[in-house]
């Protein structure tokens, strides 16, 4: 199983929290970064947060201060802690493993996050 596997999605009220997990295969090499993307119906897939292999993180402006990306290398897992959720955060969230230009990357199957108002 090389494809990363997401979990942790669900239905939550506005203001609530969820933690997404992405478990990946240890056989994947040459990783540049781990990213979380999301796609809402009718919208393009957008980058939410990323963490470089060395630990540097970046976030979309819309989630700064609310979401935190982290990685546990011992568990081969990347997390996305989502706090103060808003209805506009509703989307399918995807884990992505980037290995650079021209090199095969990997996408998870996605996990649904629904925030009710």
Secondary structure, DSSP 8 states (H G I E B T S, - for coil): --S-EEE--EEEETT--EEEEEE--TT--S--EEEEEEE-TTS--EEEEEEETTS-EEE-TTTTTTEEEEEEGGGTEEEEEE-S--GGG-EEEEEEEE--TTS--EE---EEEEEE-
